[in-house]
Amino acid sequence: MYTVKLKQNLSKLTHNDKVIAEYIGKNLQDQKGFTSYDISNNLKVSQASVIRFSKKLGYDTFQDLVADIQMDEEWEKEINPKESTIETFEKIKYSYNYGLDEVLKHNTVETFEQAVAALDQADSIYCYGAQTSGALTEVFTNRLLEIGKKAFNIKDTLTAQSILRNLGREDVLFVISATGETKMTLKLVKTAADLGIKVISVTGSQENTISKLSTYSLRSSVYRIYTNMFSIINRCTQLYLLDCLFISIYKKNPSRYKEKYDEISLLLDDELGHGIKEKDRNNG
């Protein structure tokens, strides 16, 4: 989805980047000119500039960018109000499948396992995200609480800073930010880094500040699905990563986490049962 990634990162592109993007846009059909060397030679820019351009868009190599362009040509991704329901379903399914493949490509097993180990060993985990990312961190927080982890999900700025400053070096700040530049999230990450607290981040695949400051950086292909009316952000890749993290944490010590889960479930069942009895008594 080269065109989608390009739209997403336009504001971050330098003059040279925009020249390269314009050249690629004008020569989409000419695959022979699509090597970093040929583009640098034709535009009189360094080959390193072409490679940096591809990395800014979230590609590991320039050849990945070329492969993505070829996929764009095979399928028109933008949703048209006049198309059939099946066509719309297929396009959304394609974007989801594409995004999940990107997650596997952008994250090494080593980094993922290190992040899981840090979450498993942490006494306290503070989860933070702004707006929609905040809804996702709330889901992750609730899952951690269900297996007995001490997890927090507070949005208030003052409380957030207070909690962060009371975390220990073995604790974790876990953040989600699609852009990797969200103002409040970035502020918390910088504070954690200064305090020596581990930071695990889930950001988009493009280069970003939060990822660079994180102890363990996980990437998701967060991009927009465009229509003629508006655009929506595809978040399924982030949910996929959260599921993978949670299941992997549970695998670290299944018996301990199962015991904690059963204890908490029993307490919730007792509380729910008491609430129902109290309601019946009041109605009686």
C-alpha positions in Angstrom: 0.0 0.0 0.0 2.6 2.5 -1.1 0.2 5.3 -1.9 -1.5 5.0 1.5 1.9 5.1 3.3 3.0 8.1 1.2 -0.2 10.0 2.1 0.4 9.2 5.8 3.9 10.5 5.9 3.7 13.5 3.5 4.2 16.0 6.3 7.5 14.4 7.4 9.1 14.3 3.9 12.1 16.6 3.1 12.5 18.3 -0.3 14.6 15.4 -1.6 12.0 12.9 -0.4 9.3 14.8 -2.3 11.4 14.8 -5.5 11.9 11.1 -5.2 8.1 10.5 -4.5 7.2 12.7 -7.5 9.6 10.7 -9.7 8.2 7.4 -8.6 4.6 8.7 -9.2 5.4 9.7 -12.7 7.2 6.4 -13.5 4.9 3.8 -11.9 4.7 1.7 -15.1 8.5 1.7 -15.7 9.7 -1.1 -13.4 13.1 -1.0 -15.1 13.9 2.3 -13.5 12.9 1.2 -10.0 16.2 0.5 -8.4 17.7 2.8 -5.8 20.8 3.2 -8.0 18.8 4.2 -11.1 16.6 6.6 -9.3 19.6 8.3 -7.6 21.4 8.5 -10.9 18.4 10.0 -12.8 17.6 12.5 -10.0 21.2 13.3 -9.1 20.6 12.5 -5.5 22.5 10.0 -3.4 21.5 6.4 -3.3 21.4 6.7 0.5 18.7 9.4 0.1 16.5 7.0 -1.9 17.0 4.2 0.7 16.2 6.7 3.6 13.0 7.7 1.8 11.8 4.1 1.7 12.6 3.7 5.4 10.7 6.8 6.3 7.6 5.2 4.8 8.1 2.1 7.0 9.9 -0.2 4.5 12.9 -2.3 5.6 14.4 -2.1 2.1 13.8 -0.2 -1.1 12.9 -3.5 -2.8 10.0 -3.8 -0.3 8.7 -0.4 -1.5 8.9 -1.6 -5.2 7.0 -4.8 -4.3 4.3 -2.7 -2.6 3.9 -0.6 -5.7 3.4 -3.6 -7.8 0.7 -4.8 -5.4 -1.0 -1.4 -5.6 -1.2 -1.8 -9.3 -2.9 -5.1 -9.0 -5.7 -3.8 -6.8 -7.4 -0.5 -6.5 -7.7 -0.1 -2.7 -9.8 3.0 -2.3 -13.4 2.2 -1.5 -16.0 3.6 -3.9 -19.6 4.3 -2.6 -20.9 2.8 -5.9 -19.1 -0.5 -5.6 -20.9 -3.7 -4.4 -20.9 -4.8 -0.7 -18.8 -7.8 -1.6 -16.2 -5.6 -3.3 -16.0 -3.4 -0.1 -15.7 -6.5 2.1 -12.9 -7.9 0.0 -10.9 -4.6 0.1 -11.2 -4.3 3.8 -10.2 -8.0 4.2 -7.2 -7.4 1.9 -6.1 -4.4 4.0 -6.4 -6.5 7.2 -4.4 -9.4 5.8 -1.8 -7.0 4.4 -1.4 -5.4 7.7 -1.0 -8.6 9.6 1.7 -9.7 7.2 3.5 -6.4 7.8 3.5 -7.0 11.6 5.3 -10.3 11.1 7.8 -8.6 8.8 8.6 -5.6 10.9 9.1 -7.3 14.3 11.9 -9.7 15.2 11.2 -12.6 17.4 14.0 -11.5 19.7 12.6 -8.1 20.3 9.1 -9.5 20.9 10.3 -12.1 23.4 12.3 -9.5 25.3 9.2 -7.3 25.5 7.2 -10.3 26.8 9.8 -11.1 29.4 9.8 -7.5 30.7 6.0 -7.5 31.0 6.0 -10.9 32.7 8.7 -9.8 35.2 7.3 -6.3 35.9 5.6 -5.7 39.2 3.7 -2.8 37.8 2.7 -1.9 34.2 1.4 1.5 33.3 -0.5 1.4 30.0 -1.1 4.7 28.2 -2.5 5.8 24.9 -4.3 8.9 23.6 -7.8 8.8 22.0 -8.3 5.5 20.1 -5.0 4.2 21.2 -6.2 4.8 24.8 -9.1 2.4 24.1 -6.7 -0.2 23.0 -4.4 0.2 26.1 -7.6 -0.1 28.2 -8.3 -3.5 26.6 -4.7 -4.6 27.2 -4.8 -3.3 30.8 -8.0 -5.3 31.6 -6.4 -8.5 30.2 -3.4 -8.0 32.4 -5.6 -7.4 35.4 -7.5 -10.6 34.7 -4.4 -12.7 35.2 -3.3 -10.8 38.4 -0.8 -8.3 37.0 -0.7 -4.9 38.6 -1.7 -2.7 35.7 -2.9 0.9 35.4 -4.6 2.8 32.7 -5.1 6.5 33.7 -5.6 9.3 31.3 -5.4 12.3 33.6 -2.1 14.1 33.0 -1.2 14.8 36.6 -2.0 11.3 37.7 -0.1 9.8 34.8 3.0 11.7 35.7 2.6 10.7 39.4 2.2 7.0 38.6 5.2 7.1 36.3 7.5 8.7 38.9 6.6 5.9 41.4 7.5 3.0 39.1 10.6 1.1 39.7 13.4 0.2 37.3 11.9 -3.3 36.8 8.4 -1.9 36.0 7.2 -1.0 32.5 5.6 1.9 30.7 3.6 0.4 27.9 2.3 2.9 25.2 0.5 2.8 21.9 0.8 5.6 19.4 -0.1 5.2 15.7 2.1 8.1 14.6 4.8 7.6 17.3 4.7 11.3 17.8 1.6 11.8 20.0 2.4 14.8 22.3 1.4 13.5 25.7 2.5 9.9 25.0 5.9 11.2 23.9 6.2 13.3 27.1 5.6 10.3 29.2 8.1 8.2 27.2 10.8 10.9 27.6 10.1 11.0 31.4 10.4 7.2 31.7 13.6 7.2 29.7 15.1 9.8 32.0 14.1 7.8 35.0 15.5 4.6 33.7 12.1 2.9 33.4 11.6 0.3 30.7 9.4 1.5 27.8 7.6 -0.9 25.5 5.9 0.9 22.6 3.6 -0.1 19.8 3.8 2.4 16.9 3.4 2.6 13.2 6.1 1.1 11.0 7.4 4.5 9.9 10.4 6.2 11.6 9.2 8.0 14.8 10.5 9.5 18.0 8.7 7.2 20.5 10.1 4.1 18.8 13.6 5.5 19.0 13.3 6.3 22.8 11.7 2.9 23.7 13.5 0.0 25.3 11.6 -2.4 23.1 9.8 -1.1 20.0 7.1 -3.1 18.3 5.8 -1.9 14.9 2.3 -2.3 13.5 1.2 -1.3 10.0 -1.3 1.4 11.0 -2.7 3.1 7.9 -5.9 4.6 6.7 -8.5 2.9 4.5 -9.6 5.7 2.1 -13.0 6.3 0.6 -14.4 9.1 -1.4 -16.0 10.5 1.7 -13.6 10.0 4.6 -11.0 7.7 5.9 -10.8 5.2 8.8 -7.7 4.0 10.6 -7.1 0.2 10.4 -6.3 -0.9 14.0 -6.5 -4.6 13.6 -2.7 -4.9 13.5 -2.4 -3.3 16.9 -5.1 -5.7 18.3 -3.2 -8.6 16.8 0.0 -7.5 18.6 -1.8 -7.1 21.9 -3.2 -10.6 21.6 0.2 -12.0 20.8 1.7 -10.2 23.8 -1.0 -11.3 26.2 -0.9 -15.0 25.1 2.9 -15.0 25.2 2.9 -13.6 28.8 0.4 -16.2 29.9 2.6 -18.9 28.4 5.5 -17.8 30.6 3.8 -19.3 33.7 0.4 -20.9 32.8 -0.2 -22.4 36.3 0.5 -19.1 38.1 -1.6 -17.0 35.8 -4.4 -19.6 35.7 -4.5 -19.6 39.5 -4.7 -15.7 39.5 -7.4 -15.7 36.8 -9.5 -18.2 38.8 -9.2 -16.2 42.0 -10.3 -13.0 40.3 -13.1 -14.7 38.4 -14.4 -16.2 41.7 -14.4 -12.8 43.4 -16.2 -11.2 40.4 -18.8 -14.0 40.4 -19.3 -13.5 44.2 -19.7 -9.7 43.7 -22.1 -10.2 40.8 -24.2 -12.7 42.8 -24.3 -10.4 45.8 -25.4 -7.5 43.6 -28.2 -9.6 42.1 -29.4 -10.7 45.5 -29.3 -7.1 46.8 -31.4 -6.0 43.8 -33.9 -8.7 44.4 -34.2 -7.8 48.1 -34.8 -4.1 47.2 -37.4 -5.0 44.6 -39.1 -7.4 47.1 
